[in-house]
């Protein structure tokens, strides 16, 4: 559980993106694209889920990439190489169903770019024609562009402020692509508003659309139901039934609101810790 | 001979205790234990034993107490029960041994109050054993010392099975998916009912016997059962538990501040949310908390919720809403009594119909229907029947759903050769506790659904014997 490498990938004033490589040999052996770990920085810490971005079974390590947002990610970003995490468990959740779909669009927004990386590589290896769309607010927090370009047949970048790539949103590009051509799968990971918009754009085209949800979790093994979300009128646990679901069936409004349940406490604890 | 009144157990006063997580029941001292033990009729045919899921020789250990032979009493308990200090605290004795006691009125769902307080006596003896470092005899069998066994899950079943195997000289590795061991004894049962030093003591004793404990490990995803066998484990015990919470399936149940009891208790007990912000896991505490359910988990959740209100300067308002009446509640009578003494409100014959939220999707009220009791259902308890036109609303800014748990499927889902029933529970041979996979045994709530700690331990003990027999055949 020792941090072996650490690198700041993107640094805007309010949104750092950090990559760490952690010793976790048992997880490294088994992790598949789409799966995640739950970790605790310290004994007093919260358990948070993070997607497994890369694994090196020989070295016995996994790579995690996170955006510095709440207390736990702030503390994690302050940890140094050589520090031990208090706990890390995984791999958790269902792996992405990797197979030959045909023409696939993969979308990563913000830190979601990290999460699509293993899926993009695997989809390409499964002989799909992969078009990747990356979107961030601004250029300095864009990362993995080169790696994803190498793993894709085509790659588009959008930034909200136009500081790099095309000015606008990933869904602008998605809409144009779907109007020009037929695609067999759209896979998207990013902020909830982005994933919700992706679902709206693909729905009229009838394109199968998968999203990986970032619900709040505690144990992340199915025991608490904190991460429950309404999918097609049924209650699903993101941790054990997901994290991937059919984007057209997700109750986006419910998920958005549930993810705000501790926002006051989060602000309070960050202030107390002067972070 | 007139039957003396039962000796009341000492407890911390309700007002003092409801503001902290210290243990509520203080237990018997020696004089009290002797008086209570002396009430036992020492029946020729001790029917109480038939009420004990593990068949403790209750008559004998109580007699040994009367003779002040506490060591003997401890060893009698340990013949059948590995953790008397734990069971003495959490066993629903009024549904088990005490209900079978000849002093109990027949035809009642739970034991009469004048029956022998077997559980408090068990606790007294268990704690005596702990304080005096007593232990059951080690029965190391040289034929077994070459074997390694993997135990999956560190709840009551896993702890018990590990202890039984280690005592025979088998090398045990216990895997736990959480960062702390103890299973439901840690994340579910609050410290005011199950003090953590007792749990830690029992787990430390296992470590001293040579049991290796590996936390943060998901057997199944991180290592398959086949791989465990390939690594040299000769048998595997599955004590996976009933981990998946049930919900009511009514509108509005996904609103913010609606918790499963498992989530609420895990946040507080395992993650220490009651120490927020020193502890980083938050929990929201409402002004009007409603707990739905009538079992021990509902009582635990309500008493935790009430404490959190008091500790945070909120006027205590926690209500247990239950579909039937108090008599049908499956909780221990002591917990119901304790909850009431501490100030938890009870609203009986209530069926929740819907949760209504505010503009930010935080729950603000609960719509309900009043019920009356109808004919007995499959469980033998009278069925709640909604009364037409009795719909009402109650204020509710935190709701905790405590209506039961289902099988933990983390391992079974990725192990297709493991036969499960329609509930997702693992199917076993009832005598050996062996599953459909040779060399893989199971016990506890993953077999036959939610039960008690002592039932889980009983199964684990049988499984340990099954494992020993299996190993000796090799």
Interface residues (C-beta under 8 A of the other chain):
Chain A: X26 X27 X29 X30 X35 X40 X44 X45 X46 X47 X71 X72 X86 X87 X88 X89 X90 X91 X92 X218 X219 X221 X222 X223 X224 X225 X226 X228 X229 X230 X235 X237 X240 X251 X253 X254 X257 X258 X260 X261 X262 X265 X266 X268 X269 X272 X273
Chain B: X177 X178 X179 X187 X215 X216 X217 X218 X221 X222 X223 X243 X244 X245 X247 X249 X253 X254 X255 X256 X257 X259 X260 X262 X263 X266 X267 X271 X272 X275 X276 X277 X278 X279 X280 X281 X282 X284 X360 X361 X362 X408 X409 X410
